[in-house]
Amino acid sequence: MAALVQEDASEPEKTCPNCHKTIPLSRLWAQENTCGCGYHFRMSARQRIRFLTDPESFTELFSQVEGKDPLDFPGYREKVETVRAASREREAVLCGTATIGGEPCCLFVMEPYFMMGSMGTAVGEKVTLLFEYALAHGLPVVGYTVSGGARMQEGLLSLMQMAKTSGAVKRHSDGGLFYLTVLTDPTTGGVTASFALEGDIILAEPGATIGFAGARVVEQTTRRPLPKGFQRAEFLMEHGFVDAIVPRRTQRETIASLLRLHQGGENP
């Protein structure tokens, strides 16, 4: 018994930045990485897919698409290799097909542990290919965003992904197909200014930071004091940018219901 107690006592824990309680990782995992106080911890893309999709329903697509170093940016290749080893992902977004509550869809989930989900040419290409695949197969798209914005090491090429992905979203929409986005903490920069806020329905996790530029930059640019929490999901919902705030524990049921409601659209 003493050995069992010692084993439990040595289990890794995390401290919640909201209520400051320590939570064993096993309990945190069982609670979808959510503290009892409601704070939503960050999740890896594969962990989120495991919680969200029906068992063994996810099939990855476009895993061969990887970013390059088009500008020969100093230290960029070494950083990417380090991040790939640490995150165990080849790029900052996972794409594929899955079922959620029995409803088939295309799915992309951005990876916060790969350069904070920053959007370079590979991310833009994978998201675009997914929308094209969804259009060709008459499928809705569900997207989870988490990003620090465009990837500065790829310069203008990363900014061009905003137009590229937006064009793919528009073609998918013109085909009469449904697109649902879930904004998680943080969703910022060029991702916010493109496919993150282009969903037919836009959901967000509680307390998520959502915006384009940082609060300090916005305040310095406008030279006006900003409302408290103006980049939080709750503020954005009050002002019409977000349709609903959905806690992680109920996201599977909510998304499945929305997919079911929209499956009668005109397919190409």
LOFIGU-218318 format. One record per residue (C-alpha): residue number from 0; residue in one letter; x, y, z. Coordinates in steps of 0.02 Angstrom, whole numbers, always signed. Layout:
N
<atom seq="NUM" type="a" east="X" north="Y" up="Z"/>
...
//
This chain:
268
<atom seq="0" type="m" east="+0" north="+0" up="+0"/>
<atom seq="1" type="a" east="+143" north="+118" up="+43"/>
<atom seq="2" type="a" east="+214" north="+90" up="-130"/>
<atom seq="3" type="l" east="+47" north="+133" up="-208"/>
<atom seq="4" type="v" east="+34" north="+292" up="-107"/>
<atom seq="5" type="q" east="+209" north="+341" up="-157"/>
<atom seq="6" type="e" east="+168" north="+308" up="-340"/>
<atom seq="7" type="d" east="+13" north="+419" up="-330"/>
<atom seq="8" type="a" east="+108" north="+555" up="-240"/>
<atom seq="9" type="s" east="+240" north="+559" up="-376"/>
<atom seq="10" type="e" east="+116" north="+579" up="-519"/>
<atom seq="11" type="p" east="+152" north="+735" up="-622"/>
<atom seq="12" type="e" east="+38" north="+882" up="-587"/>
<atom seq="13" type="k" east="-7" north="+1049" up="-663"/>
<atom seq="14" type="t" east="-53" north="+1208" up="-573"/>
<atom seq="15" type="c" east="-205" north="+1300" up="-635"/>
<atom seq="16" type="p" east="-162" north="+1483" up="-673"/>
<atom seq="17" type="n" east="-341" north="+1533" up="-631"/>
<atom seq="18" type="c" east="-379" north="+1449" up="-462"/>
<atom seq="19" type="h" east="-198" north="+1401" up="-423"/>
<atom seq="20" type="k" east="-244" north="+1223" up="-374"/>
<atom seq="21" type="t" east="-132" north="+1078" up="-424"/>
<atom seq="22" type="i" east="-212" north="+942" up="-530"/>
<atom seq="23" type="p" east="-140" north="+769" up="-567"/>
<atom seq="24" type="l" east="-113" north="+746" up="-753"/>
<atom seq="25" type="s" east="-220" north="+588" up="-756"/>
<atom seq="26" type="r" east="-368" north="+684" up="-685"/>
<atom seq="27" type="l" east="-337" north="+829" up="-802"/>
<atom seq="28" type="w" east="-337" north="+709" up="-950"/>
<atom seq="29" type="a" east="-501" north="+631" up="-891"/>
<atom seq="30" type="q" east="-575" north="+806" up="-886"/>
<atom seq="31" type="e" east="-524" north="+852" up="-1064"/>
<atom seq="32" type="n" east="-381" north="+961" up="-998"/>
<atom seq="33" type="t" east="-505" north="+1070" up="-905"/>
<atom seq="34" type="c" east="-487" north="+1122" up="-722"/>
<atom seq="35" type="g" east="-635" north="+1109" up="-604"/>
<atom seq="36" type="c" east="-642" north="+1299" up="-601"/>
<atom seq="37" type="g" east="-674" north="+1299" up="-788"/>
<atom seq="38" type="y" east="-500" north="+1349" up="-847"/>
<atom seq="39" type="h" east="-457" north="+1268" up="-1014"/>
<atom seq="40" type="f" east="-276" north="+1210" up="-1026"/>
<atom seq="41" type="r" east="-192" north="+1205" up="-1195"/>
<atom seq="42" type="m" east="-204" north="+1040" up="-1292"/>
<atom seq="43" type="s" east="-101" north="+960" up="-1427"/>
<atom seq="44" type="a" east="-187" north="+930" up="-1593"/>
<atom seq="45" type="r" east="-187" north="+741" up="-1578"/>
<atom seq="46" type="q" east="-252" north="+747" up="-1400"/>
<atom seq="47" type="r" east="-395" north="+858" up="-1457"/>
<atom seq="48" type="i" east="-435" north="+742" up="-1602"/>
<atom seq="49" type="r" east="-440" north="+596" up="-1482"/>
<atom seq="50" type="f" east="-565" north="+685" up="-1369"/>
<atom seq="51" type="l" east="-672" north="+753" up="-1510"/>
<atom seq="52" type="t" east="-690" north="+618" up="-1643"/>
<atom seq="53" type="d" east="-770" north="+447" up="-1638"/>
<atom seq="54" type="p" east="-646" north="+308" up="-1594"/>
<atom seq="55" type="e" east="-531" north="+259" up="-1739"/>
<atom seq="56" type="s" east="-627" north="+369" up="-1860"/>
<atom seq="57" type="f" east="-490" north="+496" up="-1896"/>
<atom seq="58" type="t" east="-390" north="+469" up="-2056"/>
<atom seq="59" type="e" east="-248" north="+593" up="-2082"/>
<atom seq="60" type="l" east="-229" north="+679" up="-2250"/>
<atom seq="61" type="f" east="-85" north="+777" up="-2329"/>
<atom seq="62" type="s" east="+43" north="+726" up="-2197"/>
<atom seq="63" type="q" east="+178" north="+735" up="-2332"/>
<atom seq="64" type="v" east="+158" north="+925" up="-2348"/>
<atom seq="65" type="e" east="+300" north="+1009" up="-2253"/>
<atom seq="66" type="g" east="+365" north="+1185" up="-2241"/>
<atom seq="67" type="k" east="+526" north="+1240" up="-2326"/>
<atom seq="68" type="d" east="+644" north="+1385" up="-2296"/>
<atom seq="69" type="p" east="+604" north="+1495" up="-2448"/>
<atom seq="70" type="l" east="+698" north="+1647" up="-2383"/>
<atom seq="71" type="d" east="+847" north="+1554" up="-2310"/>
<atom seq="72" type="f" east="+803" north="+1638" up="-2146"/>
<atom seq="73" type="p" east="+946" north="+1625" up="-2018"/>
<atom seq="74" type="g" east="+918" north="+1482" up="-1895"/>
<atom seq="75" type="y" east="+745" north="+1439" up="-1964"/>
<atom seq="76" type="r" east="+786" north="+1262" up="-2023"/>
<atom seq="77" type="e" east="+865" north="+1218" up="-1857"/>
<atom seq="78" type="k" east="+716" north="+1288" up="-1761"/>
<atom seq="79" type="v" east="+592" north="+1189" up="-1866"/>
<atom seq="80" type="e" east="+688" north="+1027" up="-1838"/>
<atom seq="81" type="t" east="+692" north="+1060" up="-1650"/>
<atom seq="82" type="v" east="+506" north="+1096" up="-1646"/>
<atom seq="83" type="r" east="+468" north="+940" up="-1749"/>
<atom seq="84" type="a" east="+563" north="+834" up="-1624"/>
<atom seq="85" type="a" east="+479" north="+916" up="-1474"/>
<atom seq="86" type="s" east="+300" north="+914" up="-1542"/>
<atom seq="87" type="r" east="+316" north="+750" up="-1640"/>
<atom seq="88" type="e" east="+225" north="+836" up="-1783"/>
<atom seq="89" type="r" east="+289" north="+882" up="-1956"/>
<atom seq="90" type="e" east="+190" north="+1044" up="-1967"/>
<atom seq="91" type="a" east="+77" north="+1160" up="-1868"/>
<atom seq="92" type="v" east="-90" north="+1088" up="-1925"/>
<atom seq="93" type="l" east="-164" north="+913" up="-1936"/>
<atom seq="94" type="c" east="-292" north="+879" up="-2073"/>
<atom seq="95" type="g" east="-402" north="+730" up="-2108"/>
<atom seq="96" type="t" east="-574" north="+652" up="-2114"/>
<atom seq="97" type="a" east="-671" north="+589" up="-1963"/>
<atom seq="98" type="t" east="-842" north="+563" up="-1889"/>
<atom seq="99" type="i" east="-905" north="+663" up="-1740"/>
<atom seq="100" type="g" east="-1056" north="+587" up="-1657"/>
<atom seq="101" type="g" east="-1078" north="+482" up="-1813"/>
<atom seq="102" type="e" east="-1075" north="+633" up="-1929"/>
<atom seq="103" type="p" east="-940" north="+629" up="-2065"/>
<atom seq="104" type="c" east="-833" north="+783" up="-2094"/>
<atom seq="105" type="c" east="-664" north="+850" up="-2143"/>
<atom seq="106" type="l" east="-566" north="+912" up="-1994"/>
<atom seq="107" type="f" east="-414" north="+1022" up="-1965"/>
<atom seq="108" type="v" east="-337" north="+1054" up="-1795"/>
<atom seq="109" type="m" east="-194" north="+1174" up="-1769"/>
<atom seq="110" type="e" east="-46" north="+1122" up="-1660"/>
<atom seq="111" type="p" east="+0" north="+1247" up="-1522"/>
<atom seq="112" type="y" east="+165" north="+1158" up="-1486"/>
<atom seq="113" type="f" east="+229" north="+1184" up="-1663"/>
<atom seq="114" type="m" east="+284" north="+1366" up="-1662"/>
<atom seq="115" type="m" east="+116" north="+1412" up="-1583"/>
<atom seq="116" type="g" east="+20" north="+1356" up="-1736"/>
<atom seq="117" type="s" east="+99" north="+1493" up="-1842"/>
<atom seq="118" type="m" east="+42" north="+1494" up="-2023"/>
<atom seq="119" type="g" east="+176" north="+1467" up="-2154"/>
<atom seq="120" type="t" east="+160" north="+1402" up="-2331"/>
<atom seq="121" type="a" east="+135" north="+1221" up="-2275"/>
<atom seq="122" type="v" east="-8" north="+1265" up="-2157"/>
<atom seq="123" type="g" east="-93" north="+1367" up="-2293"/>
<atom seq="124" type="e" east="-69" north="+1226" up="-2418"/>
<atom seq="125" type="k" east="-139" north="+1092" up="-2302"/>
<atom seq="126" type="v" east="-292" north="+1194" up="-2254"/>
<atom seq="127" type="t" east="-324" north="+1237" up="-2438"/>
<atom seq="128" type="l" east="-306" north="+1054" up="-2491"/>
<atom seq="129" type="l" east="-427" north="+1002" up="-2355"/>
<atom seq="130" type="f" east="-562" north="+1123" up="-2415"/>
<atom seq="131" type="e" east="-535" north="+1064" up="-2593"/>
<atom seq="132" type="y" east="-552" north="+883" up="-2537"/>
<atom seq="133" type="a" east="-710" north="+925" up="-2439"/>
<atom seq="134" type="l" east="-785" north="+1011" up="-2591"/>
<atom seq="135" type="a" east="-745" north="+864" up="-2704"/>
<atom seq="136" type="h" east="-823" north="+740" up="-2582"/>
<atom seq="137" type="g" east="-970" north="+847" up="-2525"/>
<atom seq="138" type="l" east="-913" north="+856" up="-2343"/>
<atom seq="139" type="p" east="-927" north="+992" up="-2211"/>
<atom seq="140" type="v" east="-769" north="+1059" up="-2129"/>
<atom seq="141" type="v" east="-737" north="+1077" up="-1943"/>
<atom seq="142" type="g" east="-584" north="+1180" up="-1896"/>
<atom seq="143" type="y" east="-498" north="+1210" up="-1729"/>
<atom seq="144" type="t" east="-386" north="+1363" up="-1731"/>
<atom seq="145" type="v" east="-244" north="+1409" up="-1616"/>
<atom seq="146" type="s" east="-110" north="+1522" up="-1686"/>
<atom seq="147" type="g" east="+9" north="+1664" up="-1655"/>
<atom seq="148" type="g" east="-20" north="+1721" up="-1834"/>
<atom seq="149" type="a" east="+82" north="+1717" up="-1993"/>
<atom seq="150" type="r" east="+257" north="+1641" up="-1983"/>
<atom seq="151" type="m" east="+378" north="+1785" up="-1997"/>
<atom seq="152" type="q" east="+521" north="+1675" up="-2056"/>
<atom seq="153" type="e" east="+430" north="+1649" up="-2221"/>
<atom seq="154" type="g" east="+394" north="+1833" up="-2248"/>
<atom seq="155" type="l" east="+268" north="+1885" up="-2381"/>
<atom seq="156" type="l" east="+239" north="+1703" up="-2429"/>
<atom seq="157" type="s" east="+158" north="+1672" up="-2260"/>
<atom seq="158" type="l" east="+44" north="+1823" up="-2281"/>
<atom seq="159" type="m" east="-11" north="+1759" up="-2451"/>
<atom seq="160" type="q" east="-88" north="+1608" up="-2364"/>
<atom seq="161" type="m" east="-226" north="+1721" up="-2299"/>
<atom seq="162" type="a" east="-292" north="+1748" up="-2475"/>
<atom seq="163" type="k" east="-258" north="+1569" up="-2528"/>
<atom seq="164" type="t" east="-355" north="+1489" up="-2385"/>
<atom seq="165" type="s" east="-495" north="+1618" up="-2397"/>
<atom seq="166" type="g" east="-518" north="+1575" up="-2581"/>
<atom seq="167" type="a" east="-533" north="+1391" up="-2537"/>
<atom seq="168" type="v" east="-661" north="+1429" up="-2401"/>
<atom seq="169" type="k" east="-763" north="+1532" up="-2527"/>
<atom seq="170" type="r" east="-765" north="+1392" up="-2657"/>
<atom seq="171" type="h" east="-820" north="+1269" up="-2523"/>
<atom seq="172" type="s" east="-959" north="+1388" up="-2469"/>
<atom seq="173" type="d" east="-1014" north="+1417" up="-2650"/>
<atom seq="174" type="g" east="-1036" north="+1228" up="-2661"/>
<atom seq="175" type="g" east="-1170" north="+1239" up="-2527"/>
<atom seq="176" type="l" east="-1064" north="+1157" up="-2393"/>
<atom seq="177" type="f" east="-1052" north="+1194" up="-2207"/>
<atom seq="178" type="y" east="-898" north="+1261" up="-2117"/>
<atom seq="179" type="l" east="-884" north="+1269" up="-1927"/>
<atom seq="180" type="t" east="-740" north="+1348" up="-1834"/>
<atom seq="181" type="v" east="-692" north="+1331" up="-1651"/>
<atom seq="182" type="l" east="-575" north="+1467" up="-1589"/>
<atom seq="183" type="t" east="-457" north="+1416" up="-1449"/>
<atom seq="184" type="d" east="-328" north="+1511" up="-1348"/>
<atom seq="185" type="p" east="-246" north="+1603" up="-1431"/>
<atom seq="186" type="t" east="-312" north="+1635" up="-1606"/>
<atom seq="187" type="t" east="-224" north="+1789" up="-1673"/>
<atom seq="188" type="g" east="-142" north="+1872" up="-1823"/>
<atom seq="189" type="g" east="-164" north="+1815" up="-2002"/>
<atom seq="190" type="v" east="-262" north="+1659" up="-1952"/>
<atom seq="191" type="t" east="-393" north="+1767" up="-1866"/>
<atom seq="192" type="a" east="-396" north="+1882" up="-2018"/>
<atom seq="193" type="s" east="-430" north="+1736" up="-2136"/>
<atom seq="194" type="f" east="-505" north="+1564" up="-2111"/>
<atom seq="195" type="a" east="-533" north="+1572" up="-1923"/>
<atom seq="196" type="l" east="-673" north="+1700" up="-1937"/>
<atom seq="197" type="e" east="-745" north="+1639" up="-2102"/>
<atom seq="198" type="g" east="-849" north="+1497" up="-2032"/>
<atom seq="199" type="d" east="-1037" north="+1487" up="-2058"/>
<atom seq="200" type="i" east="-1046" north="+1461" up="-1870"/>
<atom seq="201" type="i" east="-905" north="+1519" up="-1757"/>
<atom seq="202" type="l" east="-884" north="+1442" up="-1585"/>
<atom seq="203" type="a" east="-752" north="+1481" up="-1453"/>
<atom seq="204" type="e" east="-684" north="+1405" up="-1295"/>
<atom seq="205" type="p" east="-711" north="+1500" up="-1132"/>
<atom seq="206" type="g" east="-581" north="+1635" up="-1101"/>
<atom seq="207" type="a" east="-494" north="+1614" up="-1268"/>
<atom seq="208" type="t" east="-390" north="+1761" up="-1330"/>
<atom seq="209" type="i" east="-448" north="+1810" up="-1504"/>
<atom seq="210" type="g" east="-382" north="+1956" up="-1603"/>
<atom seq="211" type="f" east="-272" north="+2019" up="-1742"/>
<atom seq="212" type="a" east="-133" north="+2121" up="-1663"/>
<atom seq="213" type="g" east="-82" north="+2121" up="-1480"/>
<atom seq="214" type="a" east="-177" north="+2233" up="-1360"/>
<atom seq="215" type="r" east="-27" north="+2347" up="-1335"/>
<atom seq="216" type="v" east="-4" north="+2370" up="-1522"/>
<atom seq="217" type="v" east="-188" north="+2409" up="-1547"/>
<atom seq="218" type="e" east="-186" north="+2535" up="-1405"/>
<atom seq="219" type="q" east="-30" north="+2621" up="-1472"/>
<atom seq="220" type="t" east="-103" north="+2627" up="-1648"/>
<atom seq="221" type="t" east="-275" north="+2694" up="-1600"/>
<atom seq="222" type="r" east="-208" north="+2802" up="-1458"/>
<atom seq="223" type="r" east="-364" north="+2763" up="-1360"/>
<atom seq="224" type="p" east="-391" north="+2662" up="-1201"/>
<atom seq="225" type="l" east="-465" north="+2490" up="-1238"/>
<atom seq="226" type="p" east="-607" north="+2402" up="-1146"/>
<atom seq="227" type="k" east="-552" north="+2273" up="-1019"/>
<atom seq="228" type="g" east="-545" north="+2099" up="-1095"/>
<atom seq="229" type="f" east="-585" north="+2163" up="-1270"/>
<atom seq="230" type="q" east="-493" north="+2015" up="-1349"/>
<atom seq="231" type="r" east="-578" north="+1880" up="-1245"/>
<atom seq="232" type="a" east="-706" north="+1762" up="-1319"/>
<atom seq="233" type="e" east="-842" north="+1827" up="-1203"/>
<atom seq="234" type="f" east="-817" north="+2007" up="-1263"/>
<atom seq="235" type="l" east="-817" north="+1952" up="-1445"/>
<atom seq="236" type="m" east="-978" north="+1856" up="-1422"/>
<atom seq="237" type="e" east="-1062" north="+2009" up="-1345"/>
<atom seq="238" type="h" east="-1011" north="+2108" up="-1501"/>
<atom seq="239" type="g" east="-1065" north="+1979" up="-1631"/>
<atom seq="240" type="f" east="-900" north="+1905" up="-1686"/>
<atom seq="241" type="v" east="-931" north="+1736" up="-1602"/>
<atom seq="242" type="d" east="-1094" north="+1639" up="-1607"/>
<atom seq="243" type="a" east="-1073" north="+1539" up="-1448"/>
<atom seq="244" type="i" east="-948" north="+1495" up="-1313"/>
<atom seq="245" type="v" east="-943" north="+1307" up="-1289"/>
<atom seq="246" type="p" east="-847" north="+1223" up="-1148"/>
<atom seq="247" type="r" east="-737" north="+1080" up="-1203"/>
<atom seq="248" type="r" east="-840" north="+947" up="-1116"/>
<atom seq="249" type="t" east="-992" north="+982" up="-1225"/>
<atom seq="250" type="q" east="-906" north="+1018" up="-1390"/>
<atom seq="251" type="r" east="-925" north="+844" up="-1463"/>
<atom seq="252" type="e" east="-1114" north="+846" up="-1437"/>
<atom seq="253" type="t" east="-1132" north="+1025" up="-1496"/>
<atom seq="254" type="i" east="-1030" north="+999" up="-1655"/>
<atom seq="255" type="a" east="-1118" north="+836" up="-1695"/>
<atom seq="256" type="s" east="-1287" north="+923" up="-1678"/>
<atom seq="257" type="l" east="-1232" north="+1067" up="-1791"/>
<atom seq="258" type="l" east="-1166" north="+946" up="-1922"/>
<atom seq="259" type="r" east="-1331" north="+852" up="-1916"/>
<atom seq="260" type="l" east="-1431" north="+1013" up="-1938"/>
<atom seq="261" type="h" east="-1329" north="+1068" up="-2089"/>
<atom seq="262" type="q" east="-1315" north="+904" up="-2183"/>
<atom seq="263" type="g" east="-1462" north="+949" up="-2295"/>
<atom seq="264" type="g" east="-1368" north="+1087" up="-2391"/>
<atom seq="265" type="e" east="-1346" north="+1079" up="-2578"/>
<atom seq="266" type="n" east="-1193" north="+977" up="-2622"/>
<atom seq="267" type="p" east="-1098" north="+1007" up="-2784"/>
//
